[in-house]
Amino acid sequence: MQTYTAAVVAAGGQGRVHASAYRADERVRLVGVADLDRAVAEGLAAELDIPSAFADPTAMLQELRPDLVSVCTPPQHRRAVVEAAIAAGARAIHCEKPFALTYGDAVAMTEAAASAGVQLTVNLQRRFEPVHRFARAQLDEGIIGELVSIEGYCPNLFDWGSHIVDLALFYRHDRPVEWVLAQADVSTNRYVYGVFVETSSITQLAWDDGVRATISTGREPSTPVLNRENNLGLILQGTRGRIVVNGQEAVVQRFGAEGVRFASPYASDPAGWDHGIDPAIFACTAEAVADLVDALDHGTEPVLAARHALAGAEIVFAAYESARSRGRVTLPLESRDNALISGVAAGLWSPVGELRSTW
């Protein structure tokens, strides 16, 4: 059996998730964790029996030369760590989402990994969630007829929206999006995990077969509840019914026929969650890690290959570009910046007040 060494960069909540996933795979030996706050790295190392803790991720990568590297930093620091991991000889790099702070960074990381022959994946682990796999199977079987449209709801497009966009692509079996049209409210200086995001937005995606997806974002207090039936998730509308799906369940509603309810197998009460983290995230990240190791073993493409995250990032940044340019953006996306941040810097929007959070 081929075995691999692994290291985790950033020891916060998602660092804990990735470290736990490596520890669950008998083919992987977790050898190090790094965090700018060394005490945090040492705490996770002691708790999960990781041999080494570092404050400097580059020093860790150069000293340990791990085969597998998880990059769980905020997105604004991700490219530098990915490039350092490539330079240190990593065979596979598993990034947290959202993929990058700018579309240019997302493209650069993907190209650098491909050029070096490094397997790059992004932890859009909801592709492994049983509720979403059930819902897609129902859709593929024609239970709700032909797909007409997709509705998505989430607090913001950049962070939470990376999952919603990716799931829209997942339900469409990654059929390429033709164009994006969006408008954004940027009235508040709003930051999620330190990254500036929109106050609220509405985005439309178009495929060549006429199917459309509409994604609405926003959160209280600036934005009222987006959809009382499904405040965080997706609605798949078909010619003979609909599927309402979120983290807890998938509900199939058929016109003139009995529906089906499929519940998530994971505990839904946060009171019992490990460090307040949804158990579905632990379980599905473990599946993602097992899959990326399988891909290394067999030379196959992992389920969470970076091309999927790059396609999702292109849509998110195209939406911001559409809001900046006040027009429809045809893909492929030409701009390489984050148009929301650039637009504020250029005075296109003048937000007031401040809201900092993780959602």
C-alpha positions in Angstrom: 0.0 0.0 0.0 1.3 3.4 -1.0 1.6 5.8 1.9 1.9 9.6 2.0 2.9 12.3 4.4 0.6 15.3 4.9 0.8 18.8 6.4 -1.9 21.4 7.1 -1.4 25.2 6.8 -3.7 27.2 9.1 -5.0 25.5 12.2 -8.5 27.1 12.6 -11.8 25.3 12.1 -11.1 24.1 8.6 -7.6 23.2 9.5 -9.0 20.9 12.1 -11.4 19.4 9.5 -8.6 18.7 7.1 -6.3 17.3 9.7 -9.0 15.0 10.9 -9.6 13.8 7.4 -5.9 12.9 7.0 -5.9 11.1 10.3 -8.9 9.0 9.2 -7.1 7.6 6.1 -4.6 4.8 6.9 -2.6 5.7 3.8 -1.7 9.1 5.2 0.6 10.1 8.0 0.0 13.6 9.2 3.4 15.1 10.0 2.9 18.9 10.6 0.7 21.8 11.0 1.5 25.5 10.6 -0.3 28.7 11.8 0.8 32.3 12.1 -0.3 32.0 15.7 2.1 29.2 16.8 0.1 28.6 19.9 -2.9 27.6 17.8 -0.8 25.3 15.7 0.7 23.7 18.9 -2.8 23.3 20.4 -4.1 21.4 17.3 -0.9 19.4 17.1 -1.2 18.3 20.8 -4.9 17.4 20.4 -4.5 15.4 17.2 -1.1 14.0 17.9 0.7 15.8 15.0 4.5 15.6 15.5 5.4 19.1 14.4 4.0 22.6 14.8 5.2 25.7 13.0 4.5 29.4 12.8 6.0 29.8 9.3 4.2 27.6 6.7 7.1 28.0 4.2 9.6 26.8 6.7 7.4 23.8 7.5 7.0 22.9 3.8 10.7 23.2 3.2 11.7 21.2 6.3 9.1 18.4 6.1 8.6 18.2 2.3 5.1 16.6 2.7 3.5 14.7 -0.2 0.0 16.2 0.6 -0.6 19.8 1.7 -3.9 21.3 2.8 -4.2 25.1 2.5 -6.8 26.4 4.9 -5.7 30.0 5.1 -8.0 32.9 4.2 -8.2 33.2 0.4 -6.0 36.4 0.3 -3.0 34.3 1.4 -3.7 31.1 -0.5 -1.8 31.7 -3.7 1.5 32.2 -1.9 1.1 29.0 0.1 0.1 27.0 -2.9 3.2 28.3 -4.8 5.4 27.4 -1.7 3.9 23.9 -1.6 4.7 23.4 -5.3 8.2 24.6 -4.7 8.6 22.2 -1.8 7.7 19.2 -4.0 4.2 18.5 -2.9 2.4 15.9 -5.0 -1.1 17.0 -4.2 -2.5 20.3 -2.7 -6.0 20.5 -1.3 -7.3 24.1 -0.8 -10.2 25.3 1.2 -12.9 27.3 -0.6 -13.4 30.0 -1.8 -10.6 29.3 -4.2 -8.9 32.7 -4.5 -9.3 36.4 -3.8 -9.2 37.2 -7.5 -9.9 35.4 -10.7 -6.2 36.0 -11.7 -5.0 34.1 -8.6 -7.4 31.2 -9.3 -6.1 30.9 -12.9 -2.4 31.3 -11.7 -2.7 28.5 -9.1 -4.4 26.2 -11.5 -1.8 26.8 -14.2 1.1 26.5 -11.8 -0.1 23.2 -10.4 -0.7 21.8 -13.9 2.7 22.9 -15.1 4.4 21.2 -12.1 2.4 18.1 -12.4 0.8 18.6 -9.0 -2.7 17.4 -8.3 -4.7 20.4 -7.2 -8.1 20.1 -5.5 -10.5 22.5 -3.8 -12.7 21.4 -0.9 -16.1 22.0 -2.4 -17.1 19.0 -0.3 -20.8 19.4 -0.7 -20.5 17.4 -3.9 -20.1 14.4 -1.5 -23.2 15.2 0.6 -25.9 12.5 0.5 -28.7 15.1 0.2 -27.2 16.6 -3.0 -26.3 13.3 -4.5 -29.8 12.0 -3.9 -31.3 15.2 -5.4 -29.1 15.0 -8.5 -30.1 11.3 -8.9 -33.7 12.3 -8.7 -33.2 15.0 -11.3 -31.3 12.7 -13.6 -34.0 10.1 -13.4 -36.5 12.6 -14.6 -38.6 12.5 -11.4 -39.5 16.2 -11.8 -39.4 16.2 -15.6 -37.1 18.4 -17.6 -35.1 20.9 -15.6 -36.3 24.5 -16.2 -34.4 26.6 -13.7 -32.3 26.6 -10.5 -32.7 29.0 -7.6 -30.0 29.5 -5.0 -30.0 31.4 -1.7 -27.0 32.2 0.6 -25.6 35.0 2.7 -22.9 36.2 0.2 -21.6 35.2 -3.3 -17.9 35.0 -2.6 -17.7 32.7 0.4 -21.0 30.8 0.9 -21.9 31.4 -2.7 -18.9 29.3 -3.9 -20.8 26.3 -2.7 -24.1 27.4 -4.2 -22.5 28.1 -7.6 -20.6 24.8 -7.5 -23.7 22.9 -6.7 -25.5 24.5 -9.6 -22.7 23.2 -11.8 -22.8 19.8 -10.1 -26.5 19.5 -10.8 -25.8 20.3 -14.4 -22.9 17.8 -14.6 -20.5 20.7 -15.1 -22.1 21.9 -18.4 -20.3 25.2 -19.2 -22.2 28.5 -18.4 -22.5 30.8 -21.4 -23.0 34.2 -19.7 -23.6 35.9 -16.3 -25.7 38.9 -15.5 -25.7 40.4 -12.0 -26.4 43.4 -9.8 -25.0 44.1 -6.4 -25.9 46.3 -3.5 -22.6 47.5 -1.9 -24.0 49.9 0.7 -22.1 48.4 3.7 -18.4 47.7 4.3 -19.1 44.0 4.8 -16.3 41.5 5.4 -16.5 37.7 5.6 -13.4 36.0 7.0 -11.7 39.4 6.3 -12.6 39.6 2.6 -14.8 42.4 1.4 -18.1 41.1 0.0 -21.4 42.5 -1.3 -24.2 43.6 1.0 -26.6 41.7 -1.2 -26.8 40.6 -4.9 -28.8 38.8 -7.5 -27.0 36.8 -10.3 -28.4 35.0 -13.3 -26.4 32.2 -15.1 -27.4 31.0 -18.5 -26.6 27.6 -20.2 -26.8 27.0 -23.9 -29.9 24.7 -23.5 -32.0 27.5 -22.1 -31.8 26.5 -18.4 -31.2 29.5 -16.1 -30.0 29.7 -12.5 -30.7 32.7 -10.3 -28.7 33.2 -7.1 -29.8 35.6 -4.4 -27.5 36.7 -1.6 -27.8 38.9 1.5 -28.2 38.6 5.3 -29.8 40.3 8.2 -29.8 43.1 9.2 -29.0 44.6 5.8 -31.2 42.2 3.9 -34.4 40.5 5.0 -34.8 36.7 4.8 -34.2 35.7 1.2 -36.6 32.9 0.9 -38.7 31.5 3.7 -38.9 28.1 2.2 -35.2 27.8 1.6 -33.0 30.5 3.1 -29.8 28.6 2.4 -29.8 26.1 -0.4 -31.2 25.4 -3.8 -34.5 24.9 -5.6 -34.5 22.8 -8.8 -37.6 23.6 -10.8 -38.7 21.0 -13.4 -41.6 20.6 -15.8 -43.3 18.1 -13.5 -42.2 19.2 -10.0 -39.4 20.7 -8.0 -36.7 19.6 -5.5 -35.9 21.8 -2.5 -32.5 20.9 -1.1 -30.3 22.2 1.7 -27.9 20.8 4.2 -30.6 19.0 6.3 -32.8 17.4 3.6 -33.9 17.1 0.0 -37.6 17.3 -0.6 -39.1 16.2 -3.9 -42.4 17.8 -4.7 -44.2 16.3 -7.7 -47.2 17.8 -9.4 -50.2 15.5 -8.9 -48.1 12.7 -7.3 -46.7 11.7 -4.0 -43.4 13.4 -3.0 -40.3 12.1 -1.3 -38.3 13.5 1.6 -34.7 12.5 2.1 -33.0 13.5 5.3 -29.3 14.1 5.9 -27.8 11.3 7.9 -25.7 13.8 10.0 -26.7 15.3 13.3 -28.4 18.6 12.8 -28.3 20.0 16.4 -25.3 22.3 16.8 -25.2 21.6 20.5 -23.5 18.2 19.8 -21.1 19.3 17.1 -17.4 19.0 17.4 -16.0 22.5 18.0 -19.3 23.8 16.5 -18.5 22.4 13.1 -21.2 20.6 11.1 -20.5 16.9 11.1 -21.3 16.8 7.4 -18.2 18.9 6.8 -16.0 16.5 8.7 -17.5 13.4 6.9 -17.5 14.9 3.4 -14.0 16.3 3.7 -12.8 12.9 4.8 -14.4 11.5 1.6 -12.7 14.2 -0.4 -9.3 13.3 1.0 -9.8 9.6 0.5 -10.8 10.4 -3.1 -7.8 12.6 -3.8 -5.5 9.9 -2.4 -7.2 7.3 -4.7 -6.6 9.7 -7.6 -2.9 9.8 -6.8 -2.8 6.0 -6.5 -4.5 5.4 -9.8 -3.7 8.4 -11.9 -7.3 9.4 -12.2 -9.0 12.8 -11.8 -10.3 13.5 -8.3 -13.9 14.5 -7.8 -12.9 17.9 -6.5 -10.4 18.7 -9.3 -9.4 22.3 -9.4 -11.1 22.8 -12.8 -14.5 22.7 -11.0 -13.5 25.4 -8.5 -12.0 27.5 -11.4 -15.3 27.3 -13.2 -17.1 28.4 -10.1 -14.6 31.2 -9.4 -15.1 32.4 -13.0 -18.8 32.7 -12.4 -18.5 34.6 -9.1 -15.9 37.0 -10.5 -18.0 37.4 -13.7 -21.0 38.4 -11.5 -18.9 41.1 -9.8 -17.6 42.2 -13.2 -21.2 42.4 -14.4 -22.2 44.5 -11.4 -19.2 46.8 -12.1 -19.8 47.1 -15.8 -23.6 47.2 -15.6 -23.9 44.6 -18.3 -24.0 40.9 -19.2 -20.6 39.1 -19.1 -20.0 36.4 -21.7 -17.6 33.7 -20.7 -14.7 33.1 -20.8 -14.1 35.9 -18.3 -11.4 38.4 -19.5 -10.8 40.4 -16.4 -8.5 38.9 -13.8 -9.2 41.1 -10.7 -12.0 41.1 -8.1 -14.3 43.7 -9.6 -16.1 44.2 -6.3 -12.9 45.3 -4.5 -11.6 47.2 -7.5 -14.9 49.0 -8.0 -15.0 50.2 -4.4 -11.4 51.4 -4.7 -12.4 53.3 -7.9 -15.3 55.0 -6.1 -18.0 53.1 -8.0 -19.7 52.3 -4.7 -19.5 54.2 -1.4 -20.4 51.8 1.4 -20.8 53.1 4.9 -20.7 51.4 8.3 -19.1 48.0 8.8 -20.1 44.4 9.4 -17.5 41.7 10.0 -18.5 38.0 10.4 -18.0 34.5 9.1 -21.2 34.4 7.0 
